[in-house]
Amino acid sequence: MKNNYKSNNNQPIITGASVFVRNDDVNGALRRLKKILEADNRQKDLARHEFFEKDSSRKKRARDQAKKRTKRDNQAGIEAGTANRPTGLKWMKSKRKRRKIIDADYAFNVARRRSQTR
């Protein structure tokens, strides 16, 4: 079986992100390489793997990101007039959750009034 470590003209086969330097333009090649790496999110991956992260902190970060995403989507829904209302009675059991829903309703009504006056 033939080894795939080298090509026919004794140059190593480059795998992954690679950029060829054309006309001695190293700066242009670096720019293209950075764009490729940024599009592939390799810099973020390297930064994330630089230090060990415990499973609990990874899960906490994922939960926080989900909360942030939900809050952003709900805010966008309030502005667009399609806010998500919680279903059932569970949200009514705590004062904090009731206050959150009342505030969301108030913000929705204010946004609706603003859009009607424009």
Backbone as JSON, one array per atom type, in Angstrom:
{
  "sequence": "MKNNYKSNNNQPIITGASVFVRNDDVNGALRRLKKILEADNRQKDLARHEFFEKDSSRKKRARDQAKKRTKRDNQAGIEAGTANRPTGLKWMKSKRKRRKIIDADYAFNVARRRSQTR",
  "N": [[0.84, -1.17, 0.0], [0.5, 2.24, -0.77], [2.14, 5.01, 0.75], [0.64, 7.99, 1.88], [2.01, 10.23, 2.61], [3.66, 11.94, 1.2], [3.63, 13.8, -1.84], [3.84, 13.16, -5.41], [5.94, 14.76, -6.36], [7.77, 15.03, -4.28], [6.91, 16.85, -2.31], [5.38, 17.72, 0.72], [2.05, 16.66, 1.52], [-0.46, 18.91, 2.16], [-2.77, 19.22, 4.64], [-5.96, 20.33, 5.86], [-6.49, 23.8, 6.63], [-5.07, 25.75, 4.21], [-2.96, 27.98, 2.4], [-1.73, 29.21, -0.61], [1.17, 31.03, -1.46], [1.24, 33.61, -3.66], [3.05, 35.24, -6.19], [5.0, 36.26, -4.43], [3.54, 37.49, -2.37], [3.16, 37.68, 0.69], [1.75, 38.94, 2.72], [-0.85, 39.17, 1.68], [-1.46, 36.46, 1.5], [-1.46, 35.79, 4.21], [-3.68, 37.31, 5.07], [-5.73, 36.02, 3.65], [-5.55, 33.48, 4.82], [-6.21, 34.05, 7.5], [-8.88, 34.81, 7.15], [-9.96, 32.39, 6.31], [-9.52, 30.8, 8.59], [-11.03, 32.21, 10.47], [-13.6, 31.95, 9.43], [-13.94, 29.28, 9.84], [-13.99, 29.09, 12.54], [-11.74, 28.41, 14.04], [-9.93, 29.83, 15.63], [-11.44, 30.52, 17.9], [-11.94, 27.97, 18.83], [-9.35, 27.1, 19.46], [-8.75, 28.94, 21.5], [-10.67, 28.18, 23.35], [-9.81, 25.63, 24.01], [-7.46, 26.12, 25.26], [-7.21, 26.21, 28.04], [-8.2, 23.92, 30.61], [-11.6, 23.14, 31.03], [-14.06, 22.65, 33.38], [-16.73, 20.21, 33.49], [-19.03, 21.11, 34.76], [-18.8, 23.91, 34.67], [-18.83, 24.25, 31.93], [-21.41, 23.4, 31.3], [-22.82, 25.33, 32.73], [-22.07, 27.63, 31.32], [-23.27, 27.05, 28.86], [-25.97, 27.03, 29.66], [-26.27, 29.71, 30.45], [-25.83, 30.99, 28.01], [-28.06, 30.04, 26.61], [-30.12, 31.22, 28.09], [-29.57, 33.91, 27.58], [-29.96, 33.97, 24.8], [-32.68, 33.31, 24.63], [-33.79, 35.47, 26.0], [-33.05, 37.56, 24.28], [-34.44, 36.8, 21.96], [-37.07, 36.95, 22.9], [-37.21, 39.67, 23.45], [-36.95, 40.68, 20.88], [-39.3, 39.63, 19.87], [-41.17, 41.05, 21.37], [-40.78, 43.59, 20.34], [-41.54, 43.1, 17.72], [-44.1, 42.31, 18.04], [-44.83, 39.71, 18.5], [-44.6, 38.27, 20.97], [-43.58, 35.64, 23.18], [-45.75, 33.98, 25.24], [-45.84, 32.46, 28.42], [-47.17, 29.19, 29.03], [-49.81, 27.57, 30.88], [-50.08, 27.4, 34.54], [-47.83, 27.56, 36.06], [-46.01, 29.64, 35.91], [-47.22, 31.61, 37.33], [-46.87, 31.17, 39.99], [-44.72, 32.22, 41.42], [-43.72, 35.37, 42.72], [-41.74, 36.84, 41.45], [-41.66, 35.76, 38.84], [-44.25, 36.4, 37.99], [-44.07, 39.19, 38.01], [-42.17, 39.53, 36.03], [-43.59, 38.74, 33.73], [-45.64, 40.61, 33.75], [-44.15, 42.94, 33.37], [-43.15, 42.39, 30.82], [-45.51, 42.38, 29.33], [-46.24, 45.06, 29.67], [-44.08, 46.33, 28.37], [-44.53, 45.37, 25.81], [-47.01, 46.55, 25.2], [-46.3, 49.25, 25.28], [-44.45, 49.35, 23.17], [-46.16, 48.68, 21.07], [-47.94, 50.85, 21.09], [-46.14, 52.88, 20.43], [-45.45, 52.14, 17.82], [-47.89, 52.48, 16.55], [-48.3, 55.21, 16.63], [-46.46, 56.25, 14.93]],
  "CA": [[0.0, 0.0, 0.0], [1.3, 3.44, -0.93], [2.0, 6.01, 1.79], [0.13, 9.27, 1.4], [2.67, 11.31, 3.32], [4.29, 12.85, 0.26], [3.08, 13.73, -3.18], [4.77, 12.61, -6.39], [7.11, 15.6, -6.57], [8.49, 15.12, -3.0], [6.42, 17.91, -1.45], [4.4, 17.13, 1.65], [0.65, 16.95, 1.28], [-0.94, 19.81, 3.2], [-4.18, 18.99, 4.96], [-6.53, 21.4, 6.65], [-6.51, 25.14, 6.02], [-3.77, 26.08, 3.6], [-3.01, 29.06, 1.44], [-0.52, 29.3, -1.4], [1.67, 32.39, -1.64], [1.37, 33.91, -5.08], [3.81, 36.44, -6.54], [5.69, 36.71, -3.22], [2.63, 38.34, -1.59], [2.96, 36.97, 1.95], [0.69, 39.63, 3.49], [-2.14, 38.76, 1.12], [-1.69, 35.07, 1.89], [-1.85, 35.79, 5.62], [-5.05, 37.79, 5.15], [-6.63, 34.94, 3.2], [-5.52, 32.42, 5.82], [-6.98, 34.51, 8.66], [-10.3, 34.75, 6.8], [-10.35, 30.97, 6.31], [-9.57, 30.33, 9.98], [-12.15, 32.88, 11.13], [-14.84, 31.35, 8.94], [-14.01, 27.92, 10.37], [-14.01, 29.24, 14.0], [-10.61, 27.71, 14.65], [-9.33, 30.66, 16.68], [-12.26, 30.35, 19.09], [-11.73, 26.61, 19.3], [-8.04, 27.07, 20.12], [-8.85, 29.68, 22.75], [-11.48, 27.4, 24.28], [-9.04, 24.47, 24.44], [-6.19, 26.54, 25.86], [-7.24, 25.79, 29.44], [-9.21, 22.9, 30.89], [-12.86, 23.65, 31.57], [-14.82, 21.58, 34.02], [-18.04, 19.94, 32.89], [-20.06, 21.94, 35.39], [-18.7, 25.27, 34.15], [-19.24, 24.19, 30.53], [-22.87, 23.35, 31.31], [-23.29, 26.64, 33.19], [-21.91, 28.56, 30.21], [-24.3, 26.73, 27.88], [-27.25, 27.51, 30.2], [-26.28, 31.17, 30.39], [-26.01, 31.37, 26.6], [-29.44, 29.76, 26.24], [-30.95, 32.27, 28.7], [-29.32, 35.14, 26.85], [-30.58, 33.82, 23.49], [-34.12, 33.38, 24.83], [-34.13, 36.85, 26.35], [-32.92, 38.36, 23.06], [-35.54, 36.45, 21.07], [-38.3, 37.51, 23.46], [-37.18, 41.12, 23.25], [-37.26, 40.9, 19.46], [-40.72, 39.33, 19.72], [-41.93, 42.17, 21.93], [-40.71, 44.69, 19.39], [-42.26, 42.74, 16.5], [-45.5, 42.04, 18.38], [-45.08, 38.27, 18.59], [-43.93, 37.82, 22.18], [-43.96, 34.32, 23.66], [-46.36, 33.97, 26.57], [-45.75, 31.14, 29.02], [-48.44, 28.48, 29.12], [-50.05, 26.93, 32.17], [-50.15, 28.25, 35.72], [-46.6, 27.47, 36.83], [-45.33, 30.93, 35.94], [-47.93, 32.5, 38.24], [-46.67, 30.76, 41.37], [-43.77, 33.06, 42.14], [-43.91, 36.8, 42.52], [-40.74, 37.31, 40.49], [-42.08, 35.38, 37.5], [-45.42, 37.21, 37.65], [-43.59, 40.53, 37.73], [-41.49, 39.47, 34.73], [-44.62, 38.69, 32.69], [-46.33, 41.91, 33.75], [-43.24, 43.9, 32.74], [-43.1, 42.08, 29.39], [-46.77, 42.88, 28.76], [-46.16, 46.51, 29.65], [-43.15, 46.7, 27.3], [-45.2, 45.07, 24.54], [-48.02, 47.57, 24.95], [-45.6, 50.5, 24.98], [-43.91, 49.22, 21.82], [-47.29, 48.71, 20.14], [-48.4, 52.23, 21.02], [-45.15, 53.66, 19.68], [-45.53, 51.82, 16.39], [-49.14, 53.01, 16.01], [-48.24, 56.67, 16.52], [-45.52, 56.64, 13.87]],
  "C": [[0.89, 1.24, 0.0], [1.05, 4.43, 0.22], [1.53, 7.32, 1.18], [0.8, 10.45, 2.09], [3.28, 12.33, 2.38], [3.64, 12.7, -1.1], [4.15, 13.23, -4.13], [6.02, 13.46, -6.55], [7.81, 15.94, -5.25], [8.11, 16.34, -2.17], [5.37, 17.33, -0.53], [2.99, 17.55, 1.28], [0.16, 17.79, 2.45], [-2.42, 19.54, 3.41], [-4.68, 20.13, 5.84], [-6.52, 22.71, 5.89], [-5.13, 25.45, 5.48], [-3.99, 27.17, 2.56], [-1.69, 29.07, 0.7], [-0.13, 30.76, -1.58], [1.9, 32.6, -3.12], [2.13, 35.22, -5.26], [4.49, 37.07, -5.32], [4.85, 37.66, -2.39], [2.27, 37.6, -0.3], [1.83, 37.62, 2.75], [-0.7, 39.25, 2.98], [-2.48, 37.33, 1.49], [-2.1, 34.98, 3.35], [-3.28, 36.27, 5.82], [-6.04, 36.7, 4.75], [-6.7, 33.82, 4.22], [-6.34, 32.81, 7.05], [-8.48, 34.46, 8.38], [-10.8, 33.31, 6.81], [-10.5, 30.47, 7.73], [-10.74, 30.96, 10.73], [-13.47, 32.27, 10.7], [-15.04, 29.96, 9.52], [-14.05, 27.91, 11.9], [-12.87, 28.49, 14.68], [-9.95, 28.51, 15.76], [-10.12, 30.51, 17.98], [-12.06, 28.97, 19.69], [-10.39, 26.49, 20.03], [-8.09, 27.8, 21.46], [-9.64, 28.89, 23.79], [-10.7, 26.2, 24.82], [-7.72, 24.85, 25.1], [-6.09, 26.1, 27.31], [-8.36, 24.78, 29.62], [-10.44, 23.56, 31.49], [-13.65, 22.5, 32.14], [-16.17, 21.41, 33.34], [-19.11, 20.86, 33.46], [-20.0, 23.37, 34.85], [-19.09, 25.32, 32.68], [-20.77, 24.19, 30.43], [-23.46, 24.69, 31.74], [-23.18, 27.67, 32.07], [-22.97, 28.32, 29.14], [-25.68, 27.21, 28.35], [-27.36, 29.02, 30.09], [-26.47, 31.66, 28.96], [-27.44, 31.15, 26.15], [-30.38, 30.82, 26.83], [-30.81, 33.58, 27.93], [-30.03, 35.12, 25.49], [-32.1, 33.96, 23.61], [-34.57, 34.8, 25.15], [-34.07, 37.75, 25.12], [-34.07, 38.08, 22.11], [-36.87, 37.0, 21.58], [-38.35, 39.0, 23.28], [-37.5, 41.47, 21.8], [-38.73, 40.63, 19.19], [-41.59, 40.43, 20.26], [-41.94, 43.32, 20.93], [-41.5, 44.39, 18.12], [-43.74, 42.46, 16.77], [-45.84, 40.57, 18.44], [-44.39, 37.68, 19.8], [-44.46, 36.45, 22.6], [-44.53, 34.45, 25.07], [-46.18, 32.58, 27.15], [-47.13, 30.5, 29.14], [-48.59, 27.86, 30.5], [-50.04, 27.93, 33.31], [-48.84, 28.29, 36.5], [-45.92, 28.83, 36.95], [-45.98, 31.9, 36.92], [-47.6, 32.23, 39.7], [-45.68, 31.64, 42.12], [-43.96, 34.52, 41.76], [-42.97, 37.34, 41.46], [-41.16, 36.98, 39.06], [-43.31, 36.18, 37.06], [-45.0, 38.61, 37.26], [-42.9, 40.59, 36.37], [-42.5, 39.5, 33.59], [-45.35, 40.02, 32.6], [-45.46, 42.96, 33.07], [-43.15, 43.66, 31.23], [-44.36, 42.58, 28.68], [-46.75, 44.4, 28.64], [-45.24, 46.98, 28.51], [-43.77, 46.46, 25.93], [-46.22, 46.15, 24.2], [-47.39, 48.92, 24.61], [-45.06, 50.46, 23.56], [-45.02, 49.29, 20.77], [-47.83, 50.13, 19.97], [-47.44, 53.1, 20.23], [-45.26, 53.41, 18.19], [-46.82, 52.36, 15.76], [-49.1, 54.52, 15.82], [-47.31, 57.12, 15.4], [-46.15, 56.66, 12.52]]
}
